[in-house]
Amino acid sequence: MEYNIEELLNSIDFEKNKLQKTKYNLYLTTYEIEILDKYHITYEDCKTEKEIIQKIEQILPQLDTLEQEELDQVSMSIAERDYYQNTNK
């Protein structure tokens, strides 16, 4: 099987996984920011990743199943990054 490398590279969205720094020096991907904005979650005021996760958890019960899954994925991604950055090794 032959692959068109250029076509494959053009189909990858590198921007969505690019990390952006918030004013309190938290790092979120472009995709995470898009989803947080979509659900009007004000991450800019959060000083820790855990605060963002708490805001997500507060609105989850108000959403339908697909929306919950989308936000839950973002929450898990943020939690994983928080764990690796802030856990003593």
The 8 nearest C-alpha neighbors of each residue, nearest first, counted from 0:
[[1, 2, 3, 4, 7, 6, 5, 8],
 [0, 2, 3, 4, 7, 6, 5, 8],
 [3, 1, 4, 0, 7, 6, 5, 8],
 [2, 4, 6, 5, 7, 1, 8, 9],
 [5, 3, 7, 6, 2, 8, 9, 1],
 [4, 6, 8, 7, 3, 9, 10, 2],
 [5, 7, 9, 3, 4, 8, 10, 2],
 [8, 6, 4, 10, 9, 5, 3, 11],
 [9, 7, 5, 10, 11, 6, 4, 12],
 [8, 10, 6, 7, 11, 5, 12, 4],
 [9, 11, 7, 8, 6, 12, 5, 13],
 [12, 10, 8, 9, 13, 7, 14, 6],
 [11, 13, 14, 15, 10, 9, 16, 8],
 [14, 12, 15, 16, 11, 17, 10, 8],
 [13, 15, 17, 16, 12, 29, 30, 28],
 [14, 16, 30, 29, 17, 13, 12, 28],
 [17, 15, 28, 14, 13, 29, 18, 30],
 [16, 18, 14, 28, 15, 29, 19, 13],
 [19, 17, 28, 27, 26, 16, 29, 20],
 [18, 20, 27, 26, 28, 17, 29, 21],
 [19, 21, 26, 24, 25, 27, 18, 22],
 [22, 20, 24, 25, 23, 43, 26, 19],
 [21, 23, 24, 20, 43, 25, 44, 46],
 [24, 22, 21, 46, 25, 45, 43, 44],
 [25, 23, 21, 20, 22, 26, 46, 47],
 [26, 24, 21, 20, 23, 27, 47, 48],
 [25, 27, 20, 19, 18, 21, 24, 28],
 [28, 26, 18, 19, 31, 32, 29, 20],
 [27, 29, 18, 16, 31, 17, 30, 19],
 [28, 30, 15, 32, 31, 17, 16, 33],
 [29, 31, 15, 33, 28, 32, 34, 16],
 [32, 30, 28, 34, 33, 29, 73, 27],
 [31, 33, 35, 29, 30, 34, 36, 28],
 [34, 32, 30, 36, 31, 35, 37, 29],
 [33, 35, 37, 31, 36, 32, 30, 38],
 [36, 34, 40, 32, 38, 37, 33, 31],
 [37, 35, 39, 33, 34, 38, 40, 32],
 [36, 38, 34, 35, 39, 33, 40, 32],
 [39, 37, 36, 35, 40, 34, 58, 70],
 [40, 38, 36, 37, 35, 41, 34, 42],
 [39, 41, 35, 38, 42, 36, 54, 55],
 [42, 40, 43, 39, 44, 35, 36, 45],
 [41, 43, 45, 44, 51, 40, 35, 50],
 [44, 42, 41, 45, 21, 22, 23, 46],
 [45, 43, 42, 41, 46, 23, 22, 21],
 [46, 44, 42, 43, 47, 50, 51, 23],
 [45, 47, 23, 44, 50, 48, 25, 24],
 [48, 46, 49, 50, 45, 25, 51, 23],
 [47, 49, 51, 50, 81, 52, 77, 78],
 [48, 50, 52, 47, 51, 53, 78, 81],
 [51, 49, 53, 48, 47, 52, 45, 54],
 [52, 50, 54, 48, 49, 53, 42, 45],
 [51, 53, 49, 55, 50, 54, 74, 56],
 [54, 52, 56, 50, 55, 51, 49, 57],
 [55, 53, 51, 57, 52, 56, 50, 40],
 [54, 56, 52, 53, 57, 58, 59, 51],
 [57, 55, 53, 59, 54, 58, 52, 60],
 [58, 56, 54, 55, 59, 53, 60, 61],
 [57, 59, 61, 56, 55, 60, 54, 62],
 [60, 58, 56, 61, 62, 67, 57, 55],
 [61, 59, 62, 58, 57, 56, 67, 63],
 [62, 60, 59, 58, 63, 57, 67, 66],
 [63, 61, 59, 60, 66, 67, 64, 58],
 [62, 64, 66, 65, 67, 61, 60, 59],
 [63, 65, 67, 66, 68, 62, 69, 59],
 [66, 64, 68, 67, 63, 69, 62, 70],
 [65, 67, 69, 68, 63, 64, 62, 70],
 [66, 68, 64, 70, 65, 69, 59, 71],
 [69, 67, 71, 65, 66, 70, 72, 64],
 [68, 70, 66, 72, 67, 71, 65, 73],
 [71, 69, 73, 67, 72, 68, 74, 66],
 [70, 72, 74, 68, 73, 69, 67, 75],
 [73, 71, 75, 70, 69, 74, 68, 76],
 [74, 72, 70, 76, 71, 75, 31, 77],
 [73, 75, 71, 77, 72, 76, 52, 78],
 [76, 74, 78, 72, 77, 73, 79, 71],
 [75, 77, 73, 79, 74, 78, 72, 80],
 [76, 78, 80, 74, 79, 75, 81, 73],
 [79, 77, 75, 81, 76, 80, 74, 82],
 [78, 80, 82, 76, 81, 77, 75, 83],
 [79, 81, 77, 83, 82, 78, 84, 76],
 [82, 80, 78, 84, 79, 83, 85, 77],
 [83, 81, 79, 80, 85, 86, 84, 78],
 [84, 82, 80, 81, 85, 86, 79, 87],
 [83, 85, 81, 82, 80, 86, 87, 79],
 [84, 86, 82, 81, 83, 87, 80, 88],
 [87, 85, 82, 83, 84, 88, 81, 80],
 [88, 86, 85, 84, 83, 82, 81, 80],
 [87, 86, 83, 85, 84, 82, 81, 80]]
